[in-house]
């Protein structure tokens, strides 16, 4: 399984840090985004804290069409969502849990569709995977 998630959403729905942090706070995780998160500008390692420990991951904003070129079967499903937020992590399970929690927040709070290995993930499935990563 790839260590990557892609969240597709409309450019107008990409949240500022405060709104994204509020959406994360509604999830069952003590995850805090770094103050340096800036929509469309963050590109690279995004520091996060999960239960008081480092849990950052790589986050990049990309054009959805470029990402969908590798997933043509999802083009109709993604529809007019024109932005892709691409998340990648290393081998630390806290990094995976943080990326999954952020993507779950994007899905529940901002209408994102999240894809892993070409398959759509529900928010519940992402939260279950995040909890499983921490066991």
Long-range contacts (C-beta under 8 A, 24 or more apart in sequence): 1-116, 1-117, 2-116, 2-117, 3-88, 3-89, 3-90, 3-91, 3-96, 4-86, 4-87, 4-88, 4-89, 4-116, 5-86, 5-87, 5-99, 5-100, 5-103, 5-114, 5-115, 5-116, 5-121, 6-67, 6-84, 6-85, 6-86, 6-87, 6-114, 6-115, 6-116, 7-84, 7-85, 7-87, 7-103, 7-106, 7-107, 7-112, 7-113, 7-114, 7-115, 8-64, 8-67, 8-68, 8-78, 8-81, 8-83, 8-84, 8-112, 8-113, 8-114, 8-115, 9-81, 9-83, 9-85, 9-106, 9-110, 9-111, 9-112, 9-113, 10-80, 10-81, 10-82, 10-83, 10-111, 11-82, 11-83, 13-110, 13-111, 13-112, 14-39, 14-40, 14-61, 14-83, 14-85, 14-110, 15-39, 15-106, 15-109, 15-110, 19-109, 19-110, 20-102, 20-105, 20-106, 20-109, 20-110, 22-109, 23-105, 23-106, 23-108, 23-109, 23-110, 24-101, 24-102, 24-105, 26-105, 26-108, 26-109, 27-101, 27-104, 27-105, 27-108, 27-127, 28-127, 28-131, 29-97, 29-101, 29-130, 31-55, 31-97, 31-98, 31-101, 31-102, 33-102, 48-98, 48-102, 50-94, 50-97, 50-98, 50-101, 53-94, 54-94, 55-92, 55-94, 55-95, 55-97, 55-98, 56-95, 56-98, 57-87, 57-88, 57-89, 57-95, 57-96, 57-98, 57-99, 58-86, 58-87, 58-88, 58-89, 59-85, 59-86, 59-87, 59-99, 59-102, 60-85, 60-86, 61-85, 61-86, 62-86, 71-115, 71-118, 73-118, 74-115, 74-118, 74-120, 77-113, 77-120, 78-113, 81-111, 81-112, 81-113, 85-112, 93-133, 93-134, 94-133, 94-134, 96-129, 96-130, 96-133, 97-130, 97-131, 97-133, 97-134, 100-126, 100-127, 100-129, 100-130, 100-133, 101-126, 101-127, 101-130, 104-130
